[in-house]
């Protein structure tokens, strides 16, 4: 029987990055495109046919109108998101654009 796994993307990634950084497995959350999410869920649900759906932010717009710092961060975030989406695609995980990435002065952390 096929099981569908829904992942709340940003909350999942923040918690995973917190754990992996704490244990020295990655340096920062920008390296999360290397984790094998499918393998994790296949270990949790052995002998199940899984369809995994990852809900994440929509496309990131590069914003030169907010100054160089925000432009640099939006470029970095956009590039990381592209790599992460490619990683999910290779793992046969569906990425669903849901939500917005909002740039707020002083709060745009990478």
N, CA and C atoms as an extended XYZ file, in Angstrom:
330
Properties=species:S:1:pos:R:3:atomname:S:1:resname:S:1:resid:I:1 pbc="F F F"
N         0.838       -1.176        0.000 N   UNK     1
C         0.000        0.000        0.000 CA  UNK     1
C         0.890        1.250        0.000 C   UNK     1
N         0.552        2.194       -0.831 N   UNK     2
C         1.322        3.423       -0.946 CA  UNK     2
C         0.989        4.363        0.210 C   UNK     2
N         2.020        4.940        0.794 N   UNK     3
C         1.874        5.935        1.855 CA  UNK     3
C         2.378        7.269        1.325 C   UNK     3
N         1.662        8.332        1.659 N   UNK     4
C         2.091        9.670        1.266 CA  UNK     4
C         2.641       10.375        2.494 C   UNK     4
N         3.858       10.892        2.368 N   UNK     5
C         4.506       11.627        3.450 CA  UNK     5
C         4.510       13.101        3.067 C   UNK     5
N         3.931       13.937        3.917 N   UNK     6
C         3.921       15.383        3.709 CA  UNK     6
C         4.956       16.004        4.637 C   UNK     6
N         5.850       16.807        4.078 N   UNK     7
C         6.894       17.443        4.881 CA  UNK     7
C         6.692       18.952        4.852 C   UNK     7
N         6.574       19.542        6.051 N   UNK     8
C         6.547       20.996        6.187 CA  UNK     8
C         7.995       21.454        6.038 C   UNK     8
N         8.326       21.885        4.851 N   UNK     9
C         9.708       22.095        4.463 CA  UNK     9
C        10.580       22.911        5.382 C   UNK     9
N        10.229       24.148        5.644 N   UNK    10
C        11.109       25.011        6.421 CA  UNK    10
C        11.265       24.534        7.854 C   UNK    10
N        10.176       24.132        8.495 N   UNK    11
C        10.289       23.629        9.869 CA  UNK    11
C        11.158       22.378        9.915 C   UNK    11
N        10.972       21.486        8.966 N   UNK    12
C        11.781       20.266        8.886 CA  UNK    12
C        13.255       20.610        8.714 C   UNK    12
N        13.551       21.511        7.772 N   UNK    13
C        14.943       21.862        7.491 CA  UNK    13
C        15.618       22.548        8.669 C   UNK    13
N        14.898       23.442        9.343 N   UNK    14
C        15.503       24.126       10.485 CA  UNK    14
C        15.844       23.141       11.595 C   UNK    14
N        14.966       22.200       11.869 N   UNK    15
C        15.232       21.224       12.929 CA  UNK    15
C        16.356       20.273       12.521 C   UNK    15
N        16.325       19.794       11.286 N   UNK    16
C        17.384       18.899       10.804 CA  UNK    16
C        18.733       19.614       10.847 C   UNK    16
N        18.777       20.872       10.383 N   UNK    17
C        20.053       21.594       10.384 CA  UNK    17
C        20.556       21.808       11.808 C   UNK    17
N        19.658       22.106       12.730 N   UNK    18
C        20.044       22.287       14.132 CA  UNK    18
C        20.709       21.018       14.676 C   UNK    18
N        20.109       19.881       14.404 N   UNK    19
C        20.638       18.598       14.890 CA  UNK    19
C        21.965       18.252       14.213 C   UNK    19
N        22.031       18.395       12.887 N   UNK    20
C        23.248       18.031       12.155 CA  UNK    20
C        24.423       18.941       12.493 C   UNK    20
N        24.172       20.235       12.671 N   UNK    21
C        25.238       21.164       13.054 CA  UNK    21
C        25.722       20.837       14.462 C   UNK    21
N        24.782       20.585       15.366 N   UNK    22
C        25.125       20.258       16.762 CA  UNK    22
C        26.050       19.045       16.841 C   UNK    22
N        25.828       18.064       15.985 N   UNK    23
C        26.621       16.837       16.003 CA  UNK    23
C        27.798       16.870       15.020 C   UNK    23
N        28.047       18.033       14.403 N   UNK    24
C        29.204       18.187       13.531 CA  UNK    24
C        29.108       17.478       12.195 C   UNK    24
N        27.895       17.136       11.770 N   UNK    25
C        27.729       16.420       10.498 CA  UNK    25
C        27.663       17.363        9.302 C   UNK    25
N        27.266       18.608        9.531 N   UNK    26
C        27.330       19.668        8.522 CA  UNK    26
C        27.811       20.933        9.226 C   UNK    26
N        28.363       21.865        8.456 N   UNK    27
C        28.849       23.117        9.044 CA  UNK    27
C        27.740       24.132        9.242 C   UNK    27
N        26.816       24.177        8.297 N   UNK    28
C        25.678       25.092        8.415 CA  UNK    28
C        24.533       24.593        7.547 C   UNK    28
N        23.402       25.277        7.637 N   UNK    29
C        22.206       24.798        6.931 CA  UNK    29
C        22.306       24.915        5.414 C   UNK    29
N        23.341       25.595        4.924 N   UNK    30
C        23.522       25.696        3.479 CA  UNK    30
C        23.944       24.356        2.879 C   UNK    30
N        24.365       23.410        3.714 N   UNK    31
C        24.813       22.101        3.242 CA  UNK    31
C        23.698       21.055        3.248 C   UNK    31
N        22.470       21.456        3.506 N   UNK    32
C        21.390       20.478        3.653 CA  UNK    32
C        21.021       19.769        2.359 C   UNK    32
N        21.491       20.266        1.233 N   UNK    33
C        21.186       19.593       -0.031 CA  UNK    33
C        21.889       18.242       -0.140 C   UNK    33
N        22.770       17.917        0.818 N   UNK    34
C        23.474       16.633        0.765 CA  UNK    34
C        22.751       15.531        1.534 C   UNK    34
N        21.709       15.870        2.299 N   UNK    35
C        21.057       14.827        3.098 CA  UNK    35
C        20.094       14.011        2.237 C   UNK    35
N        19.989       12.746        2.572 N   UNK    36
C        19.127       11.818        1.842 CA  UNK    36
C        17.809       11.668        2.602 C   UNK    36
N        16.852       12.514        2.269 N   UNK    37
C        15.560       12.529        2.963 CA  UNK    37
C        14.791       11.242        2.689 C   UNK    37
N        14.820       10.779        1.444 N   UNK    38
C        14.094        9.549        1.104 CA  UNK    38
C        14.591        8.376        1.950 C   UNK    38
N        15.885        8.244        2.080 N   UNK    39
C        16.450        7.152        2.867 CA  UNK    39
C        15.987        7.222        4.319 C   UNK    39
N        15.938        8.412        4.866 N   UNK    40
C        15.463        8.597        6.241 CA  UNK    40
C        14.050        8.053        6.410 C   UNK    40
N        13.147        8.432        5.516 N   UNK    41
C        11.758        7.983        5.633 CA  UNK    41
C        11.591        6.507        5.276 C   UNK    41
N        12.421        6.002        4.379 N   UNK    42
C        12.356        4.568        4.072 CA  UNK    42
C        12.805        3.727        5.261 C   UNK    42
N        13.720        4.264        6.061 N   UNK    43
C        14.123        3.561        7.285 CA  UNK    43
C        13.020        3.627        8.340 C   UNK    43
N        12.294        4.744        8.366 N   UNK    44
C        11.190        4.884        9.324 CA  UNK    44
C         9.995        4.012        8.952 C   UNK    44
N         9.790        3.829        7.642 N   UNK    45
C         8.646        3.053        7.149 CA  UNK    45
C         9.129        1.949        6.208 C   UNK    45
N         9.797        0.935        6.751 N   UNK    46
C        10.301       -0.134        5.882 CA  UNK    46
C         9.149       -0.904        5.235 C   UNK    46
N         9.407       -1.424        4.063 N   UNK    47
C         8.432       -2.235        3.316 CA  UNK    47
C         7.181       -1.459        2.913 C   UNK    47
N         7.280       -0.146        2.849 N   UNK    48
C         6.160        0.688        2.406 CA  UNK    48
C         6.561        1.410        1.121 C   UNK    48
N         5.607        1.551        0.222 N   UNK    49
C         5.834        2.352       -0.982 CA  UNK    49
C         5.522        3.798       -0.604 C   UNK    49
N         6.539        4.673       -0.671 N   UNK    50
C         6.377        6.045       -0.206 CA  UNK    50
C         6.323        7.039       -1.356 C   UNK    50
N         5.391        7.949       -1.249 N   UNK    51
C         5.360        9.133       -2.103 CA  UNK    51
C         5.604       10.302       -1.160 C   UNK    51
N         6.699       11.021       -1.379 N   UNK    52
C         7.074       12.097       -0.463 CA  UNK    52
C         6.825       13.437       -1.135 C   UNK    52
N         6.127       14.302       -0.404 N   UNK    53
C         5.815       15.650       -0.898 CA  UNK    53
C         6.398       16.663        0.075 C   UNK    53
N         7.259       17.509       -0.441 N   UNK    54
C         7.973       18.493        0.367 CA  UNK    54
C         7.407       19.870        0.050 C   UNK    54
N         6.829       20.522        1.044 N   UNK    55
C         6.264       21.854        0.860 CA  UNK    55
C         7.313       22.884        1.251 C   UNK    55
N         7.715       23.709        0.292 N   UNK    56
C         8.760       24.704        0.550 CA  UNK    56
C         8.381       26.060        0.002 C   UNK    56
N         9.315       26.996        0.131 N   UNK    57
C         9.057       28.358       -0.318 CA  UNK    57
C         9.046       28.417       -1.839 C   UNK    57
N         8.354       29.419       -2.329 N   UNK    58
C         8.297       29.647       -3.769 CA  UNK    58
C         9.646       30.198       -4.242 C   UNK    58
N         9.760       30.427       -5.512 N   UNK    59
C        10.993       30.943       -6.097 CA  UNK    59
C        11.419       32.234       -5.393 C   UNK    59
N        12.710       32.352       -5.165 N   UNK    60
C        13.281       33.513       -4.494 CA  UNK    60
C        13.636       34.562       -5.540 C   UNK    60
N        13.156       35.776       -5.329 N   UNK    61
C        13.490       36.869       -6.237 CA  UNK    61
C        14.748       37.563       -5.737 C   UNK    61
N        15.633       37.854       -6.651 N   UNK    62
C        16.839       38.604       -6.298 CA  UNK    62
C        16.454       40.077       -6.220 C   UNK    62
N        16.768       40.718       -5.084 N   UNK    63
C        16.268       42.059       -4.802 CA  UNK    63
C        17.378       43.106       -4.703 C   UNK    63
N        17.823       43.657       -5.833 N   UNK    64
C        18.856       44.694       -5.773 CA  UNK    64
C        18.335       46.008       -5.183 C   UNK    64
N        17.003       46.176       -5.159 N   UNK    65
C        16.407       47.412       -4.655 CA  UNK    65
C        16.463       47.536       -3.131 C   UNK    65
N        16.897       46.491       -2.413 N   UNK    66
C        17.002       46.534       -0.954 CA  UNK    66
C        18.450       46.711       -0.491 C   UNK    66
N        19.366       46.940       -1.406 N   UNK    67
C        20.765       47.132       -1.037 CA  UNK    67
C        21.590       45.884       -1.303 C   UNK    67
N        22.904       46.071       -1.262 N   UNK    68
C        23.831       44.998       -1.625 CA  UNK    68
C        23.760       43.804       -0.678 C   UNK    68
N        23.632       44.043        0.633 N   UNK    69
C        23.604       42.932        1.595 CA  UNK    69
C        22.412       42.012        1.340 C   UNK    69
N        21.239       42.602        1.127 N   UNK    70
C        20.038       41.797        0.867 CA  UNK    70
C        20.150       41.110       -0.487 C   UNK    70
N        20.711       41.796       -1.478 N   UNK    71
C        20.913       41.178       -2.793 CA  UNK    71
C        21.820       39.956       -2.661 C   UNK    71
N        22.935       40.105       -1.953 N   UNK    72
C        23.862       38.980       -1.772 CA  UNK    72
C        23.184       37.812       -1.064 C   UNK    72
N        22.405       38.101       -0.024 N   UNK    73
C        21.720       37.036        0.716 CA  UNK    73
C        20.638       36.378       -0.132 C   UNK    73
N        19.916       37.180       -0.929 N   UNK    74
C        18.866       36.591       -1.765 CA  UNK    74
C        19.478       35.714       -2.863 C   UNK    74
N        20.633       36.107       -3.393 N   UNK    75
C        21.331       35.284       -4.390 CA  UNK    75
C        21.783       33.972       -3.753 C   UNK    75
N        22.369       34.060       -2.566 N   UNK    76
C        22.839       32.860       -1.862 CA  UNK    76
C        21.675       31.927       -1.553 C   UNK    76
N        20.575       32.479       -1.043 N   UNK    77
C        19.409       31.669       -0.706 CA  UNK    77
C        18.816       31.033       -1.960 C   UNK    77
N        18.725       31.816       -3.036 N   UNK    78
C        18.190       31.319       -4.301 CA  UNK    78
C        19.038       30.170       -4.847 C   UNK    78
N        20.349       30.323       -4.805 N   UNK    79
C        21.250       29.266       -5.285 CA  UNK    79
C        21.130       28.004       -4.434 C   UNK    79
N        21.050       28.175       -3.117 N   UNK    80
C        20.901       27.022       -2.222 CA  UNK    80
C        19.568       26.318       -2.450 C   UNK    80
N        18.511       27.095       -2.652 N   UNK    81
C        17.195       26.511       -2.909 CA  UNK    81
C        17.208       25.700       -4.205 C   UNK    81
N        17.869       26.225       -5.229 N   UNK    82
C        17.975       25.509       -6.508 CA  UNK    82
C        18.699       24.170       -6.318 C   UNK    82
N        19.818       24.194       -5.599 N   UNK    83
C        20.558       22.950       -5.341 CA  UNK    83
C        19.720       21.972       -4.522 C   UNK    83
N        18.997       22.487       -3.534 N   UNK    84
C        18.174       21.626       -2.693 CA  UNK    84
C        17.043       20.993       -3.501 C   UNK    84
N        16.391       21.791       -4.354 N   UNK    85
C        15.311       21.254       -5.192 CA  UNK    85
C        15.840       20.190       -6.149 C   UNK    85
N        17.029       20.404       -6.701 N   UNK    86
C        17.643       19.389       -7.568 CA  UNK    86
C        17.911       18.109       -6.794 C   UNK    86
N        18.367       18.251       -5.558 N   UNK    87
C        18.619       17.087       -4.706 CA  UNK    87
C        17.325       16.316       -4.446 C   UNK    87
N        16.244       17.030       -4.149 N   UNK    88
C        14.952       16.372       -3.919 CA  UNK    88
C        14.481       15.652       -5.175 C   UNK    88
N        14.651       16.283       -6.319 N   UNK    89
C        14.238       15.676       -7.585 CA  UNK    89
C        14.979       14.360       -7.822 C   UNK    89
N        16.275       14.336       -7.540 N   UNK    90
C        17.067       13.111       -7.708 CA  UNK    90
C        16.619       12.010       -6.753 C   UNK    90
N        16.003       12.403       -5.629 N   UNK    91
C        15.511       11.434       -4.648 CA  UNK    91
C        14.053       11.050       -4.915 C   UNK    91
N        13.504       11.526       -6.027 N   UNK    92
C        12.104       11.278       -6.380 CA  UNK    92
C        11.159       11.809       -5.300 C   UNK    92
N        11.437       13.043       -4.864 N   UNK    93
C        10.590       13.735       -3.893 CA  UNK    93
C         9.975       14.930       -4.603 C   UNK    93
N         8.663       15.067       -4.495 N   UNK    94
C         7.952       16.167       -5.135 CA  UNK    94
C         8.100       17.433       -4.304 C   UNK    94
N         8.561       18.505       -4.939 N   UNK    95
C         8.676       19.807       -4.272 CA  UNK    95
C         7.452       20.630       -4.648 C   UNK    95
N         6.732       21.107       -3.651 N   UNK    96
C         5.536       21.909       -3.888 CA  UNK    96
C         5.784       23.314       -3.363 C   UNK    96
N         5.691       24.296       -4.270 N   UNK    97
C         5.881       25.686       -3.859 CA  UNK    97
C         4.681       26.133       -3.046 C   UNK    97
N         4.939       26.484       -1.801 N   UNK    98
C         3.871       26.920       -0.903 CA  UNK    98
C         4.438       27.978        0.027 C   UNK    98
N         3.903       29.153       -0.046 N   UNK    99
C         4.384       30.208        0.837 CA  UNK    99
C         5.312       31.157        0.115 C   UNK    99
N         5.694       32.187        0.837 N   UNK   100
C         6.538       33.234        0.279 CA  UNK   100
C         7.797       33.380        1.118 C   UNK   100
N         8.834       33.856        0.467 N   UNK   101
C        10.054       34.233        1.169 CA  UNK   101
C        10.017       35.739        1.271 C   UNK   101
N         9.894       36.247        2.480 N   UNK   102
C         9.804       37.691        2.696 CA  UNK   102
C        11.140       38.230        3.172 C   UNK   102
N        11.566       39.307        2.549 N   UNK   103
C        12.795       39.972        2.955 CA  UNK   103
C        12.418       41.089        3.907 C   UNK   103
N        13.013       41.020        5.103 N   UNK   104
C        12.798       42.077        6.084 CA  UNK   104
C        14.158       42.552        6.556 C   UNK   104
N        14.354       43.829        6.575 N   UNK   105
C        15.634       44.390        6.980 CA  UNK   105
C        16.028       43.889        8.363 C   UNK   105
N        17.263       43.398        8.465 N   UNK   106
C        17.777       42.922        9.744 CA  UNK   106
C        17.356       41.517       10.104 C   UNK   106
N        16.387       40.948        9.392 N   UNK   107
C        15.904       39.616        9.720 CA  UNK   107
C        16.281       38.578        8.679 C   UNK   107
N        16.831       39.005        7.588 N   UNK   108
C        17.172       38.063        6.515 CA  UNK   108
C        18.435       37.313        6.898 C   UNK   108
N        18.265       36.169        7.501 N   UNK   109
C        19.390       35.351        7.956 CA  UNK   109
C        19.573       34.191        6.991 C   UNK   109
N        20.807       33.843        6.735 N   UNK   110
C        21.111       32.711        5.867 CA  UNK   110
C        21.837       31.671        6.659 C   UNK   110
